[in-house]
Amino acid sequence: MGNTSWRARRGLLRAIAKLNSRSERNITLTFKLDSSELSAHGGAISGEIALSRLLLSASHARLANQPPRNGAKIQLRWLAAKVEWMSRAILIGRCEKPAISLGDEFSREKNEAGEYIRACVRLNVKGSWEDLQVVITRGTVDDIQKIVNKLKTFFEEQLKSSKMVWGIQQKNTGSASQPKDEIAPSVINGKEVKVLDSVTEIQFKEKILPIPQHGETVVGGFVGLEAARVSLACMHGEMNAHSWALFHMRHPGIVFTPEAKFSYIDRDEDVIGLYD
């Protein structure tokens, strides 16, 4: 990466924790940074990344007999970047007032007999920006893939060297040959297994979410992106090309609301199925 330098100005870190004897807690963590610049020159990967007015915040609240509330937020005044590969500019971009927020949501429903019939956990993600301007070349996608592969190799080598210096022995990952309990592919497979395992751990160990005996557990979320303006310039060749294509949009937006339901699908309530 050549000569790399990083500058940061006027940082502030603040943490507030409120605890009581009933195991209730309210924790807030905030980090502010007035400006920061990262630049690299003279290597295969070079360029500059600069930002202004960075704000990172995270919160965790838990009341007695209530599910927790977790949230995080990132926002900036502006973010600018110029990426070069082999001394060729492949990406130039600037984003005004980008922001993203995350939060979880736990809910439960009971019937008239007081039994839980529905348990729901959701992850809500909202992103926005005021103005996004990007300039790319014909080889931007391929060059970025090369950069990612090179950075991955670099950090893996650094991690391996650090382990050798500190005498850390890598564990033998021979557990792959050991037999594992498999779930029938027709019932549930792929990434849903990890999601179900995480939700089951929350229900059994953490006791945050109830387990409906004759109902369903719902896992879902909300992903929303909205912006004021988006501009994309596609150069026909390199950055100094004499022809290009320009795309511009005002007030674009996109929303995803995925949801999956886990419930017993057999009469004996032994097999869990997935309903999209």
Buried (B, 14 or more C-beta within 10 A) or exposed (E): BEEEEEEEEEEEEEEEEEEEEEEBBBBBBBBBBBBBBBBBBEBBBBBBBBBBEBBBBBBBBBEEEEBEBBBBBBBBBBBBBBBBBEEEBBBBBBBBBBBBBBBBBBEBBEEEEEEBBBBBBBBBBBBBBBBBBBBBBBBBEEBBEBBEEBEEEEEEEEEEEEEEEEEEEEEEEEEEEEEEEEBEEEEBEEEBEEBBEEBBEBBEEEEBBBEBEEBBBBBBBBBBBEBBBBBBBBBEEEBEEEEBEEEEEEEEEEEEEEEBBBBBBEEEEEEBBBEE
